[in-house]
Amino acid sequence: MIERVLITGGAGFIGSALIRYLISNTNVSIVNIDKLTYAGNLESLGDVASSERYAFYQADITDATEVQRIVENVRPQAIMHLAAESHVDRSIDGPLEFVRTNVMGTAVLLEAARQYWQALPKQEQHGFRFHHVSTDEVYGDLEGSTELFTEATSYSPSSPYSASKAGSDHLVRAWQRTYGMPVLVTNCSNNYGPYHFPEKLIPHMILNALHGKALPVYGNGMQIRDWLYVEDHARALWRVVCAGVPGETYNIGGHNELTNLEVVETICDLLEELVPNKPAGVASYRSLITFVEDRPGHDRRYAIDASKMERELAWVPQESFQTGIRKTVSWYLDNQVWWQRVLSGAYHLGRLGAASVNHQGRSDQ
Ligand SMILES: NC(=O)c1ccc[n+]([C@@H]2O[C@H](COP(=O)([O-])OP(=O)(O)OC[C@H]3O[C@@H](n4cnc5c(N)ncnc54)[C@H](O)[C@@H]3O)[C@@H](O)[C@H]2O)c1
């Protein structure tokens, strides 16, 4: 049974959901390594930070000496690797940071894990897991097709972000094939839910609408994404670590294919119901929707076949898009202090490398 887990990127959107899930639903002890880039926010972990089963190290996963020291100190039974640069638009503006963290950082972590793992007694070696958390974007674009991404779909990434994640997936599999390290890879569709950084599509639209600002939709808004509620993802990740077969890949998705425009319209309609008192001059939230120039290389459709997770690990999402988006909008309405401190930059004061939050007014779509 797994008792000690090292999580990278635990101050991010999915990492913090995973840590909150593990503290509430298991007895494992967790060590979180995070560099605290602009995307890392310890305020997302406020509820669990005081738990004696939780510890935090601020560290960069590309720092080999530091990563090795932490792995040796923590002596984890599983490493769950979520740290990454994750915003596609930022990867178009500055791809090298994505290669550094996503490719080099993963290689550094794999090496620290390998050296630690190879020195373990045989039985502990057998039980050890290195779980790499990746994205469906590595598979590329399903434009004009009714197919779904399966675990056997070839890689064809389009953006520097997805290419760097594809590179990291290949490294992880190579560490298994070459050294026999027990690795697991998961490729998941778009997540949404509480504590999502405001430059991402769904929170960006909720907050802009609440402020009576334009809701910028790329191109014609017909890009299709498969949406998964972040707490369903956290549950899936833990299921894979505990019951997944080493060397296997698992696709995780929500069976919720929607166009970006449908997502934005759903948010507008929920706000009409939940916040009928609109900002001055706004006739309807939908009237704020504006179409803006599309992102270069923008993939048209992603869709996941998550049947292996269902068949082999008995995991299915608990939230439909309708239930999950209602919870999400309500969370942003009830947790204004969290996002106001992100928008003002206060969450990040005193840290190195603070970046502006509203990345050129765009949102990740
Ligand atoms: N968000 C999604 O929809 C989605 C979907 C599928 C897969 N993923 C993958 O899941 C993982 C987590 O995604 P997220 O949305 O929570 O990302 P995020 O950007 O919210 O969080 C990333 C975290 O990694 C940390 N980090 C970045 N560079 C680091 C470094 N060099 N060293 C240590 N920490 C560093 C950041 O501080 C941040 O806390 C990523 O690997 C991403 O590719 C995300």
The ligand as an SDF file (V2000), in Angstrom:
LIG
                    3D

 44 48  0  0  0  0  0  0  0  0999 V2000
   -5.1910   21.8270  -17.3110 N   0  0  0  0  0  0  0  0  0  0  0  0
   -5.5670   20.8780  -18.1440 C   0  0  0  0  0  0  0  0  0  0  0  0
   -6.6460   20.9540  -18.7320 O   0  0  0  0  0  0  0  0  0  0  0  0
   -4.6790   19.6720  -18.3660 C   0  0  0  0  0  0  0  0  0  0  0  0
   -5.2050   18.6060  -19.0990 C   0  0  0  0  0  0  0  0  0  0  0  0
   -4.4160   17.4640  -19.2670 C   0  0  0  0  0  0  0  0  0  0  0  0
   -3.1520   17.4010  -18.7100 C   0  0  0  0  0  0  0  0  0  0  0  0
   -2.6610   18.4700  -18.0290 N   0  0  0  0  0  0  0  0  0  0  0  0
   -1.3130   18.3310  -17.4410 C   0  0  0  0  0  0  0  0  0  0  0  0
   -1.4820   18.2750  -16.0360 O   0  0  0  0  0  0  0  0  0  0  0  0
   -0.3900   18.9040  -15.3880 C   0  0  0  0  0  0  0  0  0  0  0  0
   -0.9030   19.9890  -14.4520 C   0  0  0  0  0  0  0  0  0  0  0  0
   -1.6350   20.9470  -15.2290 O   0  0  0  0  0  0  0  0  0  0  0  0
   -2.2550   22.2420  -14.5370 P   0  0  0  0  0  0  0  0  0  0  0  0
   -3.3720   22.6920  -15.3830 O   0  0  0  0  0  0  0  0  0  0  0  0
   -2.4810   21.9890  -13.1010 O   0  0  0  0  0  0  0  0  0  0  0  0
   -1.0250   23.2490  -14.7210 O   0  0  0  0  0  0  0  0  0  0  0  0
   -0.7350   24.5980  -13.9530 P   0  0  0  0  0  0  0  0  0  0  0  0
   -0.0230   25.4790  -14.9430 O   0  0  0  0  0  0  0  0  0  0  0  0
   -1.9410   25.1070  -13.2630 O   0  0  0  0  0  0  0  0  0  0  0  0
    0.2970   24.1580  -12.8000 O   0  0  0  0  0  0  0  0  0  0  0  0
    1.6160   23.7870  -13.0650 C   0  0  0  0  0  0  0  0  0  0  0  0
    2.3980   23.8340  -11.7600 C   0  0  0  0  0  0  0  0  0  0  0  0
    3.7520   23.4480  -12.0480 O   0  0  0  0  0  0  0  0  0  0  0  0
    4.6260   24.3480  -11.3930 C   0  0  0  0  0  0  0  0  0  0  0  0
    5.8830   24.4210  -12.1630 N   0  0  0  0  0  0  0  0  0  0  0  0
    6.0630   24.9570  -13.4050 C   0  0  0  0  0  0  0  0  0  0  0  0
    7.3600   24.8650  -13.7630 N   0  0  0  0  0  0  0  0  0  0  0  0
    7.9930   24.2240  -12.7450 C   0  0  0  0  0  0  0  0  0  0  0  0
    9.3340   23.8250  -12.5160 C   0  0  0  0  0  0  0  0  0  0  0  0
   10.2990   24.0640  -13.4350 N   0  0  0  0  0  0  0  0  0  0  0  0
    9.6420   23.1910  -11.3710 N   0  0  0  0  0  0  0  0  0  0  0  0
    8.6840   22.9540  -10.4370 C   0  0  0  0  0  0  0  0  0  0  0  0
    7.4030   23.3300  -10.5760 N   0  0  0  0  0  0  0  0  0  0  0  0
    7.0590   23.9530  -11.7160 C   0  0  0  0  0  0  0  0  0  0  0  0
    3.8850   25.6790  -11.3740 C   0  0  0  0  0  0  0  0  0  0  0  0
    4.3820   26.5370  -10.3550 O   0  0  0  0  0  0  0  0  0  0  0  0
    2.4550   25.2240  -11.1240 C   0  0  0  0  0  0  0  0  0  0  0  0
    2.1600   25.1460   -9.7490 O   0  0  0  0  0  0  0  0  0  0  0  0
    0.5300   19.4270  -16.4920 C   0  0  0  0  0  0  0  0  0  0  0  0
    1.5740   18.5200  -16.6590 O   0  0  0  0  0  0  0  0  0  0  0  0
   -0.3640   19.4850  -17.7170 C   0  0  0  0  0  0  0  0  0  0  0  0
    0.3760   19.2920  -18.8870 O   0  0  0  0  0  0  0  0  0  0  0  0
   -3.3950   19.6050  -17.8380 C   0  0  0  0  0  0  0  0  0  0  0  0
  1  2  1  0
  2  3  2  0
  2  4  1  0
  4  5  1  0
  4 44  2  0
  5  6  2  0
  6  7  1  0
  7  8  2  0
  8  9  1  0
  8 44  1  0
  9 10  1  0
  9 42  1  0
 10 11  1  0
 11 12  1  0
 11 40  1  0
 12 13  1  0
 13 14  1  0
 14 15  2  0
 14 16  1  0
 14 17  1  0
 17 18  1  0
 18 19  2  0
 18 20  1  0
 18 21  1  0
 21 22  1  0
 22 23  1  0
 23 24  1  0
 23 38  1  0
 24 25  1  0
 25 26  1  0
 25 36  1  0
 26 27  1  0
 26 35  1  0
 27 28  2  0
 28 29  1  0
 29 30  1  0
 29 35  2  0
 30 31  1  0
 30 32  2  0
 32 33  1  0
 33 34  2  0
 34 35  1  0
 36 37  1  0
 36 38  1  0
 38 39  1  0
 40 41  1  0
 40 42  1  0
 42 43  1  0
M  CHG  2   8   1  16  -1
M  END
$$$$
